[in-house]
């Protein structure tokens, strides 16, 4: 594996601040705030209006999704994604940098990063440390909303980076790919509810909580630390790997972490536990809560 030949998955606040200062934000470089919070807790769009990285646009994950699906945040169609990001001034030649304002440092940005990649866009990076550390390091913020000129974006779905419910069911028997679940341990084991939903996991899945890839300050851990985490869980990065979570968001942290190790082909099960819980038969849901009840 040769990580140095892959497009950069992370950029530093220093790099981005210098790019902004050099007035490079435009058709060749776009910055997106991909924040999302539970509506009762915070208003991501309002916070964006109040302050954001200069030149950034708001990437609304509530809008850029399949609204006909019963599950949250499922991928939109190629045409919908192309239209949405085109209106943000993004073409196939644009380097896209995504960030969010989560208190952990990064939460939803890897989902936006993966969405661009699954629709065929290679030049996309996550701001390491997120908005939290951007502010902490004293970089500029603004309330001025930019209006980029629309661009033409052609989206081509890369099915190798996406898994469906049917493929996950087939894998129970074939074990063609490894499965890593990024939810907190209690939800993976089924000992605590997940936003009112009974929890548990897909048979054969291994648990690496997404936040364990982040330092206490909110930056991505070192390559050596990330590799060690996969090794400790006996995940072989030379073999096929699929990431899952509650609704296909924090699974993208697994994809990002593996990418940093030189593995760009991690797939994400878009429906994740939200879909699996509702569609899989009881014997395909592993939960300690169920065992304890029995």
C-alpha positions as CSV (number, residue, x, y, z in Angstrom):
1,X,0.0,0.0,0.0
2,X,1.3,3.5,-0.9
3,X,-0.6,6.3,0.9
4,X,1.6,9.0,-0.7
5,X,0.1,8.4,-4.2
6,X,-3.5,8.9,-3.0
7,X,-5.2,12.4,-3.1
8,X,-4.8,14.0,0.3
9,X,-7.6,13.1,2.6
10,X,-6.7,15.6,5.3
11,X,-5.6,19.3,5.2
12,X,-4.4,21.3,8.1
13,X,-5.9,24.6,9.3
14,X,-2.6,26.2,8.5
15,X,-2.8,25.0,4.9
16,X,-6.4,26.2,4.5
17,X,-5.8,29.6,6.1
18,X,-2.9,30.2,3.8
19,X,-5.0,29.2,0.8
20,X,-7.7,31.6,1.9
21,X,-5.2,34.4,2.5
22,X,-3.8,33.8,-1.0
23,X,-7.4,34.1,-2.4
24,X,-7.4,30.6,-3.8
25,X,-10.9,29.9,-2.8
26,X,-12.9,29.8,-6.0
27,X,-13.6,27.4,-8.9
28,X,-10.5,25.4,-8.1
29,X,-11.0,25.3,-4.3
30,X,-14.3,25.2,-2.4
31,X,-14.8,24.9,1.3
32,X,-18.0,23.3,2.7
33,X,-19.4,23.4,6.2
34,X,-21.1,20.0,6.5
35,X,-22.3,20.4,10.1
36,X,-25.5,18.7,11.3
37,X,-27.0,18.5,14.8
38,X,-30.2,17.1,16.3
39,X,-32.6,20.0,15.9
40,X,-33.4,20.2,19.6
41,X,-29.8,20.7,20.4
42,X,-28.2,23.1,17.8
43,X,-29.1,24.7,14.5
44,X,-26.3,24.1,12.1
45,X,-27.5,26.5,9.3
46,X,-28.1,29.3,11.8
47,X,-24.6,28.8,13.3
48,X,-23.2,28.8,9.8
49,X,-24.9,32.2,9.1
50,X,-23.4,33.6,12.3
51,X,-19.8,32.4,11.7
52,X,-17.9,30.1,9.4
53,X,-14.6,29.8,7.5
54,X,-14.3,32.7,5.0
55,X,-15.5,31.6,1.5
56,X,-17.3,28.5,2.8
57,X,-20.7,27.3,1.6
58,X,-23.2,25.3,3.7
59,X,-23.5,21.6,2.6
60,X,-26.9,20.6,3.9
61,X,-27.0,16.9,4.5
62,X,-30.7,17.1,5.1
63,X,-31.2,18.4,1.5
64,X,-28.6,16.3,-0.3
65,X,-30.1,12.9,0.4
66,X,-32.8,10.5,-0.8
67,X,-35.9,12.0,0.7
68,X,-38.0,9.1,-0.4
69,X,-36.2,6.6,1.8
70,X,-37.5,5.7,5.2
71,X,-33.9,5.8,6.5
72,X,-32.0,8.9,7.4
73,X,-29.3,10.4,5.2
74,X,-29.4,7.8,2.4
75,X,-27.5,8.8,-0.7
76,X,-29.3,10.9,-3.3
77,X,-29.3,10.0,-7.0
78,X,-26.4,10.9,-9.2
79,X,-28.4,13.6,-10.8
80,X,-29.5,15.1,-7.4
81,X,-25.9,15.1,-6.1
82,X,-24.6,16.6,-9.2
83,X,-27.2,19.4,-9.2
84,X,-26.7,20.1,-5.5
85,X,-22.9,20.5,-5.5
86,X,-22.9,22.2,-8.9
87,X,-25.0,25.0,-7.3
88,X,-22.3,25.3,-4.7
89,X,-19.8,26.1,-7.4
90,X,-18.2,22.7,-7.5
91,X,-17.0,21.1,-10.8
92,X,-15.1,17.9,-11.4
93,X,-11.9,19.9,-11.3
94,X,-12.5,21.5,-7.9
95,X,-10.6,20.5,-4.8
96,X,-13.2,20.3,-2.0
97,X,-12.4,20.8,1.7
98,X,-15.1,19.8,4.2
99,X,-15.4,20.5,7.9
100,X,-18.0,20.6,10.6
101,X,-18.5,22.3,14.0
102,X,-18.9,19.3,16.2
103,X,-17.5,19.5,19.7
104,X,-15.5,16.4,19.0
105,X,-13.6,18.1,16.2
106,X,-15.1,16.1,13.4
107,X,-18.4,14.2,13.0
108,X,-20.3,14.7,9.8
109,X,-17.4,15.9,7.6
110,X,-16.2,12.4,6.8
111,X,-19.7,11.6,5.5
112,X,-19.5,14.5,3.1
113,X,-16.0,13.4,2.1
114,X,-17.2,9.9,1.4
115,X,-20.2,11.2,-0.6
116,X,-18.0,13.0,-3.0
117,X,-15.8,9.9,-3.4
118,X,-18.7,7.6,-3.9
119,X,-19.9,9.9,-6.7
120,X,-16.5,9.7,-8.4
121,X,-14.8,12.8,-7.1
122,X,-11.2,12.2,-5.9
123,X,-10.0,15.7,-4.9
124,X,-11.8,16.0,-1.5
125,X,-10.3,16.5,1.9
126,X,-11.4,16.8,5.5
127,X,-10.1,19.8,7.6
128,X,-8.1,18.1,10.3
129,X,-9.4,19.2,13.7
130,X,-12.6,20.8,12.3
131,X,-14.0,24.2,13.0
132,X,-13.4,23.8,16.7
133,X,-9.6,23.8,16.3
134,X,-9.8,26.4,13.4
135,X,-11.2,28.8,16.0
136,X,-8.9,27.7,18.8
137,X,-5.9,28.3,16.6
138,X,-7.1,31.9,15.9
139,X,-7.9,31.6,12.2
140,X,-10.4,34.0,10.7
141,X,-14.2,33.5,10.8
142,X,-16.9,35.5,9.0
143,X,-20.7,35.9,8.9
144,X,-20.4,37.0,5.2
145,X,-22.2,34.5,3.0
146,X,-20.5,33.8,-0.3
147,X,-22.5,33.2,-3.5
148,X,-20.3,31.0,-5.8
149,X,-21.2,30.9,-9.5
150,X,-22.8,27.6,-10.4
151,X,-20.6,25.0,-12.0
152,X,-21.2,21.7,-13.9
153,X,-20.5,18.5,-11.9
154,X,-20.9,15.1,-13.4
155,X,-21.6,12.4,-10.8
156,X,-20.8,8.7,-11.5
157,X,-21.7,6.3,-8.7
158,X,-18.8,4.1,-7.7
159,X,-20.7,1.0,-6.5
160,X,-17.5,-0.5,-5.1
161,X,-17.6,2.0,-2.2
162,X,-21.3,1.3,-1.4
163,X,-23.0,-1.8,0.1
164,X,-26.7,-2.6,0.1
165,X,-28.8,-4.6,2.5
166,X,-28.8,-7.5,0.1
167,X,-25.0,-7.6,-0.2
168,X,-24.7,-7.4,3.6
169,X,-27.1,-10.4,3.9
170,X,-25.1,-12.4,1.3
171,X,-21.9,-11.7,3.2
172,X,-23.2,-13.4,6.3
173,X,-22.6,-16.7,4.5
174,X,-19.8,-15.9,2.1
175,X,-17.7,-13.7,4.4
176,X,-16.3,-12.0,1.3
177,X,-15.5,-8.8,3.2
178,X,-14.8,-7.8,6.8
179,X,-17.3,-5.6,8.6
180,X,-16.4,-2.9,11.1
181,X,-19.1,-1.0,13.1
182,X,-18.2,2.5,14.3
183,X,-20.8,3.0,17.0
184,X,-20.1,3.3,20.7
185,X,-19.5,-0.1,22.4
186,X,-22.9,-0.1,24.3
187,X,-24.9,0.3,21.1
188,X,-22.8,-2.2,19.3
189,X,-23.3,-4.8,22.1
190,X,-27.0,-3.9,22.4
191,X,-26.8,-2.9,26.1
192,X,-28.1,0.7,25.5
193,X,-30.8,2.2,23.2
194,X,-29.8,4.2,20.2
195,X,-32.1,7.2,19.9
196,X,-35.0,5.1,20.9
197,X,-34.0,2.2,18.7
198,X,-33.1,-1.2,20.1
199,X,-29.4,-1.7,19.4
200,X,-27.1,-4.6,18.6
201,X,-25.0,-5.5,15.6
202,X,-24.7,-7.5,12.4
203,X,-23.3,-11.0,13.0
204,X,-19.5,-11.1,12.4
205,X,-19.0,-7.4,12.7
206,X,-16.1,-5.9,14.7
207,X,-16.5,-2.8,16.8
208,X,-14.1,0.2,16.6
209,X,-16.0,3.3,17.9
210,X,-15.4,6.2,15.5
211,X,-14.3,8.7,18.2
212,X,-11.3,6.5,19.1
213,X,-9.7,7.6,15.8
214,X,-9.6,11.2,17.2
215,X,-7.3,12.7,19.7
216,X,-8.7,14.4,22.8
217,X,-8.2,17.8,21.0
218,X,-10.2,16.6,18.0
219,X,-7.5,15.8,15.4
220,X,-7.1,12.6,13.5
221,X,-4.7,10.2,15.3
222,X,-1.3,9.4,13.8
223,X,-1.0,6.8,11.1
224,X,0.9,4.5,13.4
225,X,-1.9,4.7,16.1
226,X,-4.6,4.1,13.5
227,X,-2.8,1.1,12.0
228,X,-2.4,-0.4,15.5
229,X,-6.1,0.0,16.2
230,X,-7.0,-2.0,13.1
231,X,-4.3,-4.6,14.0
232,X,-5.6,-5.0,17.6
233,X,-9.1,-5.8,16.2
234,X,-7.5,-8.2,13.7
235,X,-8.7,-6.2,10.7
236,X,-6.6,-7.0,7.6
237,X,-6.4,-3.8,5.5
238,X,-5.1,-5.8,2.5
239,X,-8.5,-7.5,2.3
240,X,-12.1,-6.1,1.5
241,X,-13.6,-4.1,4.2
242,X,-17.1,-2.5,4.8
243,X,-18.0,0.0,7.4
244,X,-21.4,0.4,9.2
245,X,-22.9,2.4,12.0
246,X,-26.4,3.7,12.9
247,X,-27.2,5.7,9.7
248,X,-24.1,5.6,7.5
249,X,-22.4,8.7,9.0
250,X,-19.8,7.7,11.5
251,X,-19.0,4.6,9.4
252,X,-17.3,7.1,7.1
253,X,-14.7,7.7,9.9
254,X,-13.7,4.1,9.4
255,X,-13.3,4.7,5.6
256,X,-11.3,7.8,6.2
257,X,-9.0,6.1,8.8
258,X,-8.3,3.2,6.4
259,X,-7.7,5.6,3.5
260,X,-5.0,7.3,5.6
261,X,-3.4,3.9,5.9
262,X,-3.4,3.6,2.1
263,X,-6.7,1.7,1.7
264,X,-9.0,3.8,-0.5
265,X,-11.6,1.0,-1.3
266,X,-13.5,0.7,2.0
267,X,-17.2,0.5,1.3
268,X,-20.0,1.9,3.5
269,X,-23.2,0.2,4.2
270,X,-25.5,3.2,3.6
271,X,-28.6,1.9,5.4
272,X,-26.5,0.6,8.4
273,X,-28.2,-0.4,11.6
274,X,-31.3,1.7,10.9
275,X,-32.1,-0.4,7.9
276,X,-30.7,-3.7,9.3
277,X,-32.8,-3.5,12.4
278,X,-36.0,-3.0,10.4
279,X,-35.3,-5.5,7.6
280,X,-33.2,-8.3,9.0
281,X,-34.7,-11.4,10.7
282,X,-34.2,-11.7,14.5
283,X,-31.4,-14.3,14.1
284,X,-29.3,-11.8,12.2
285,X,-29.3,-9.3,15.0
286,X,-26.8,-9.8,17.8
287,X,-27.8,-8.1,21.0
288,X,-26.8,-8.7,24.6
289,X,-30.0,-7.0,25.7
290,X,-32.0,-9.8,24.1
291,X,-29.9,-12.4,25.8
292,X,-30.2,-10.7,29.2
293,X,-34.0,-10.6,28.8
294,X,-34.1,-14.3,28.0
